[in-house]
Amino acid sequence: MAMKSAIPATPIKVRIERKRMVGWIAFALLVALAAGIGAGSGVLLVYSTELPEVTELEHYRPSSVTELYDDQGKIIGSFALQRRVIASYNDFPKVLRDALISTEDKDFERHWGINIWRVAGAAYRDFTSGAKVQGASTLTMQLARNLFLSPEKSLHRKLDEILLSIQIERHFTKEQIFTLYANQIFLGHGIYGFEAGSQFYFSKHAKDLTLEEAAVLAGLPKAPNYYSPLNSPERALHRRNLVINSMLEDGKITAAEAARAKAAPLRLHVASDPNWLAPYYVEEIRQYLEKKYGSDEVHEGGLRVYTSLNADLQAVANQAVLDGLAAYERRHGWKGDLPNAIAEGTELDKYEHPDWDKPMTPGTYAHALVTAVSQEAVKVKFGSYTAELTPTELKWTGHKSFTEILTKGDIIYVKVLTVPPDGTARVALEQDSGTQGALLALDNATGDVKALVGGRDFDLSKFDRATQAYRQVGSSFKPYVYSAAIEQDGATPDDLILDAPITFQTASGPWSPHNYDNKFEGNITLRHALAESRNVPAVKEAAKVGIDTVIDYARKFGITSPIPPVLPVALGAADITLTEQTSAFTAFPNDGVRVVPRYIRKVEDYSGRVLEENYPEVRDVISAKTARTMTSLLREVVQHGTGFSASKLNHPLGGKTGTTNDFTDAWFVGFSPSITCGVWIGFDEKKSLGNKETGAQAALPIWIDFMKVAIQGHEKEEFPEAPSADQKSTAVAKRAESPLHPEDTEAH
């Protein structure tokens, strides 16, 4: 039986079968697509409900710097966890915007939050290399990551980043996004945002950046520490030039501009910490603000604090105190006993001192590292500078060779004389044997603290000797005694008192006060007694009005420190702060009204709302007549007494020296009609400064150096007219009837 042959399919049937197959495939694809879209939508929905709400950015305010301003609007200090200065879009110049966009996100103006092709390319490279998803972030994605996400590198975080970026782009303009980014981005060394970066690296506002400077900053977001111009100038320069090339490729700059910018050296002008000028003052402000507003608000809230300080006078005060301490050190010769870096196990090329972070200018005092020593020369290093000491620096030490007093690795104290651009400075050899000094200057009209120095070096000791140290004030206490005698006993400047030996019976036994020179002058006027700081007359006056009365007057003057009710208090046997003593003396030039020290005039929050505003605070102390009488007495101290050195200033001045037993404390507190200044010198451990280191010798020169600048611009000022000699109260007659004679032996 014959087999039938196969019947071939007709073309029509083939076409029908193919259509059916295509239909089934299309249907399957549609189902798969629908499922994918559904699943994707579900995932996106889940993710979106877990992500932060980006509309909160409308009210977003990043952590910013609290800044302190002096009375002329200069920044003298700041507090911050993140050093950031908030700027607007127009504060960032076009050259910076172009540099950043060319480098970080060329399609920033066109994309909708992400760059699909860059993300896909980066994902493919990461997949093939086995690494985690990274790179390809737009500015918007970087902003989303910095604001809302962790720094981990994962697919999950990248998806979050993409979704947030899309939301940000939907709700904000490109200008707003760029501004948020430019204020948020980290640029190394604790600096956040391009305005703060510009101020830190170049000491200028962002709007003033040059092309090459803008390129340096634009190159930092990729790796702030790696490309830091401070950590690695070579890498920073290479990165800067890559940014410039990107700008050229994008047509943002011309070839000529690019060539010029790339040829320019890497010039930095790193801003110094503003707190260096008045560190003790700034610390007082910090403690007050944190106590009142809380640490978070102070360090993150961007407060604006308008202080009473004057930066120019503060600089003068700093220099005056350090120069005065240096003069003291030279009077007492070389003591040695220096720390040595090698002995402490530090390699010389790795040694650094906190002083080196301060700006080095002529007149600066700093610790320097000895790198080489010979008999006639010493090489030293401090910061980026080197210097060489010559034999002339040996004279004051009393030695003939440097090898007698110095060895390699020693840490010495120097005064900077010149700081030329090439880094080879000239310095003078000084010494820091532990002496300390403090200075406080107050405006007589307002109580504004115009200058405050709390010690030799804040980095080495943060103890504030102007506000925290209780030291015996010596004869600078006597004005309280004489004020009480004038008001309570009718004393006048021309009354006579016998300067002669006398003994008082006290609770601890007989006590015989003596004068500084161990001599007695017989009958002298009260004016002369105070001018020459005679001790016996002061004790007699205190005994006559009663020591309790004297203490009551000290309290009126604002002295709150404990004062023992014993007669030696008349000579300053009481521990008082420099702040109390200086504030008290403002009552004399102010017609009996004392001003309370004012540190802060106004505090504003981030938005400019006034949080506090402080006005001058005054206290009535003594009558105007008594104040004018005391002012005339204290002027005599300057014109003919222990403060005579200050008379060379040829200005209306008054004041009082103070020296304690064994020369442990040296004081001078004095005033012009417009400003009152107090100075203290001593050791923290209350040891002797040395023989004849009186207030006139140790403290007064510092006061003079400060006041000769402080009185500039006040050439025509005068004190109120003092009472005439015949203006005596009825109490004078009673006083004359019962004078205190040397034979009186009972202390009141």
Secondary structure, 3 states (H helix, E strand, C coil): CCCCCCCCCCHHHHHHHHHHHHHHHHHHHHHHHHHHHHHHHHHHHHHHHHCCCHHHHHHCCCCECEEEECCCCCEEEEECCCEECCCCHHHCCHHHHHHHHHHHCCCCCCCCCCCHHHHHHHHHHHHHHCCCCCCCCCHHHHHHHHHHCCCCCCHHHHHHHHHHHHHHHHHCCHHHHHHHHHHHCECCCCEECHHHHHHHHHCCCHHHCCHHHHHHHHCCCCCCCCCCCCCCHHHHHHHHHHHHHHHHHCCCCCHHHHHHHHHCCCCCCCCCCHHHCCHHHHHHHHHHHHHHHCHHHHHHECCEEEECCCHHHHHHHHHHHHHHHHHHHHHCCCCCCCCECCCCCCCHHHCCCHHHHCCCCCCCEEEEEEEEECCCCEEEEECCEEEEECHHHHHHHCCCCHHHCCCCCEEEEEEEEECCCCCEEEEEEECCCCEEEEEEEEECCCCEEEEEECCCCCCCCCCCCCCCCCEECHHHHHHHHHHHHHHHHCCCCCCEEEECCCCEEECCEEECCCCCCCCCCEEEEHHHHHHCCCHHHHHHHHHHHCHHHHHHHHHHCCCCCCCCCCHHHHHCCCEECHHHHHHHHCCCCCCCEEECCECEEEEECCCCCEEEECCCCEEECCCHHHHHHHHHHHHHHHHHCCCHHHHHHCCCCEEEEEECHHHCEEEEEEECCCEEEEEEEEECCCCCCCCCCCHHHHHHHHHHHHHHHHCCCCCCCCCCCCCCCCCCCCHHHHHHHCCCCCCCCECC
